[in-house]
Amino acid sequence: MDVIKRNFFRLLRYGAFNEYEPTEPMSAYKWGLLQRMAQTHYVEAIVNSARDNTRSQNPMLSVPDAGLSRLCNGFLNRRLRKIRDAEPDSAEPSIETLNMLDIIVQTTERLILHGVTYAYILNMGIFLRNYGDRIDFVKLEKWLQRLNILSMAELEASILIYTLGFQQDEIPFVRRVIPAAYNIALNALYYDDGEENDATVSGRHIFTLNSGGKLTETFRNCQRCFFYAPLESVSIFFTQIASYIANMEE
C-alpha cells in the first residue's frame, strides 16, 4: 500500500471514528491526488475535517437515506419489502437492525454497479460504531441469508476490517474475513478525477446507463461480485443491458 492510500485511510479513521494516527509527509502533488480520491469516494468533508483537526462529533456522509434502498432482483426485492413491513409488528422490533439491513442493501447495490465507494463503506462503519449495541445480529444474519446477500455483506465488512481498523468481533454476522476484500479495496483507490455517470450518489435512478464503456465496467463489477451475490449481480447486469439497448433505440 503506497503512502497516499495509507494517509487516506488514516484520515478516514480519524475523521469518522476519532482514531488518530499521524499522517506521513507527502508532496503537494500527492496531497492533491489524495484530495481527488476523497472527492471520487464522496468523503471529502471527512478527510478535510481530519486534516484540519476539526472532526465533527457526528460525521455526515452524502449518501441517500437508507430507507430508499432496493434490490434489482424482483423476487429478492419483494422479500426485502416483506421484511420491512413485518418488522414493526414483530415481538421485538428493532429499527436499528432494519436500518443496518438497508445500509447493507444500499452498499451492495452501489458496489455491484460501480465498485467500492468509500462513502458507503464508511456509512456502514459509522452506523456499526454508533448503534452496534442495539442491532440484533442474529435477526440481521437471517435477513441477509433470505436476501441472498450474506456473503456480500461479509465482503463489505471485510473491507472495514482490512482498511478502517474494525475487528471481526465488532461485526458478528461475519463468519469469515474475505482475503480478496483487501485487493478490491485498494484497487478502488485510483488517481484520476473519478467522473460519475448518470447514476450518482445523490439518489437519482441507480439503473441508468448510457455508454458502452460503462456497460463493460458494470460487467466487470458484476463478474467480480457474482460469487458473493449471484442473483443480484445477474439481475443488475441484465437490467443494464436492457437500459443500454433502450437508449440506443432512442
C-alpha positions, 0 to 999 in steps of 0.5 A, a space after each residue: 500500500 503506497 503512502 497516499 492510500 495509507 494517509 487516506 485511510 488514516 484520515 478516514 479513521 480519524 475523521 469518522 471514528 476519532 482514531 488518530 494516527 499521524 499522517 506521513 509527509 507527502 508532496 503537494 502533488 500527492 496531497 492533491 491526488 489524495 484530495 481527488 480520491 476523497 472527492 471520487 469516494 464522496 468523503 471529502 468533508 471527512 478527510 478535510 475535517 481530519 486534516 484540519 483537526 476539526 472532526 465533527 462529533 457526528 460525521 455526515 456522509 452524502 449518501 441517500 437515506 437508507 430507507 430508499 434502498 432496493 434490490 434489482 432482483 424482483 423476487 429478492 426485492 419483494 422479500 426485502 419489502 416483506 421484511 420491512 413491513 413485518 418488522 414493526 409488528 414483530 415481538 421485538 422490533 428493532 429499527 436499528 437492525 432494519 436500518 443496518 439491513 438497508 445500509 447493507 442493501 444500499 452498499 451492495 447495490 452501489 458496489 455491484 454497479 460501480 465498485 467500492 465507494 468509500 462513502 458507503 463503506 464508511 456509512 456502514 462503519 459509522 452506523 456499526 460504531 454508533 448503534 452496534 449495541 442495539 442491532 440484533 445480529 442474529 435477526 440481521 444474519 437471517 435477513 441477509 441469508 433470505 436476501 441472498 446477500 450474506 456473503 456480500 455483506 461479509 465482503 463489505 465488512 471485510 473491507 472495514 476490517 482490512 482498511 478502517 481498523 474494525 475487528 471481526 468481533 465488532 461485526 458478528 454476522 461475519 463468519 469469515 474475513 474475505 482475503 480478496 476484500 483487501 485487493 478490491 479495496 485498494 484497487 478502488 483507490 485510483 488517481 484520476 478525477 473519478 467522473 460519475 455517470 448518470 447514476 450518482 450518489 445523490 439518489 437519482 435512478 441507480 439503473 441508468 446507463 448510457 455508454 458502452 464503456 460503462 456497460 463493460 465496467 458494470 460487467 466487470 463489477 458484476 463478474 467480480 461480485 457474482 460469487 458473493 451475490 449471484 442473483 443480484 449481480 445477474 439481475 443488475 447486469 441484465 437490467 443494464 443491458 436492457 437500459 443500454 439497448 433502450 437508449 440506443 433505440 432512442 
